[in-house]
Amino acid sequence: MPQFFFHVRDDMDVPDEEGAEFGDIEVARKFATNSARVLMCETLREDGRITLSHRIDIEDEDGDVIASVRFRDAIRIES
């Protein structure tokens, strides 16, 4: 099963040294989207803000970034 690494790019870059195994990039992307939502909730609760330009880069086993999940793409804003 492929290994993916999820590097958080926000106020501080947080590299993922361990990674996780997922069946394919779509499952890894769903994991990153959920992780972005959790991070946004934590920041909103602590600081009262969300920075939509933050992202999570998904890297493959070869060290190539194969996808990015921007925080703005992980949510839907309704009024």
C-alpha positions as CSV (number, residue, x, y, z in Angstrom):
1,M,0.0,0.0,0.0
2,P,1.4,3.4,-0.9
3,Q,2.8,5.7,1.8
4,F,1.8,9.4,1.8
5,F,3.2,12.3,3.8
6,F,1.1,15.3,4.8
7,H,3.1,18.5,5.3
8,V,1.2,21.3,6.9
9,R,1.9,24.8,5.4
10,D,0.5,27.4,7.7
11,D,1.9,29.9,10.2
12,M,4.6,27.3,10.8
13,D,5.6,24.6,8.3
14,V,5.1,21.2,10.0
15,P,6.7,18.4,8.0
16,D,5.2,14.9,8.4
17,E,8.1,12.5,9.1
18,E,6.0,9.4,9.6
19,G,3.4,9.4,6.9
20,A,0.5,7.1,6.5
21,E,-0.6,4.3,4.2
22,F,-3.7,4.8,2.0
23,G,-5.0,2.8,-1.0
24,D,-4.7,5.7,-3.4
25,I,-4.3,9.5,-3.7
26,E,-8.1,10.1,-3.5
27,V,-8.2,8.5,-0.1
28,A,-5.1,10.5,1.0
29,R,-6.7,13.7,-0.3
30,K,-9.9,13.0,1.8
31,F,-7.7,12.5,4.8
32,A,-5.9,15.8,4.1
33,T,-9.2,17.6,3.7
34,N,-10.5,16.3,7.0
35,S,-7.2,17.3,8.7
36,A,-7.4,20.8,7.2
37,R,-10.9,21.1,8.7
38,V,-9.7,20.0,12.1
39,L,-6.7,22.4,12.0
40,M,-9.1,25.3,11.0
41,C,-11.4,24.5,13.9
42,E,-8.5,24.5,16.4
43,T,-7.2,27.8,15.1
44,L,-10.7,29.4,15.1
45,R,-11.3,28.2,18.6
46,E,-7.9,29.4,19.9
47,D,-7.3,32.6,17.8
48,G,-10.7,33.4,16.4
49,R,-9.4,33.3,12.8
50,I,-9.0,31.1,9.7
51,T,-6.4,31.7,7.1
52,L,-7.8,30.3,3.8
53,S,-4.4,30.3,2.0
54,H,-2.9,27.7,4.4
55,R,-2.6,24.2,2.9
56,I,-1.5,20.6,3.3
57,D,0.9,19.3,0.7
58,I,0.6,15.5,0.0
59,E,3.9,13.9,-0.8
60,D,4.5,10.5,-2.2
61,E,7.2,7.9,-1.2
62,D,9.6,9.4,-3.7
63,G,9.4,12.9,-2.0
64,D,7.3,14.5,-4.8
65,V,4.4,16.7,-3.9
66,I,1.5,15.1,-5.8
67,A,-1.4,17.2,-4.4
68,S,-2.2,20.1,-2.2
69,V,-5.3,20.7,-0.2
70,R,-5.8,24.4,0.4
71,F,-7.9,25.3,3.4
72,R,-10.2,27.4,1.2
73,D,-11.0,24.2,-0.8
74,A,-11.8,22.2,2.3
75,I,-14.9,24.2,3.4
76,R,-18.0,25.7,1.9
77,I,-19.0,29.2,3.2
78,E,-22.7,29.9,3.1
79,S,-24.6,33.0,4.1
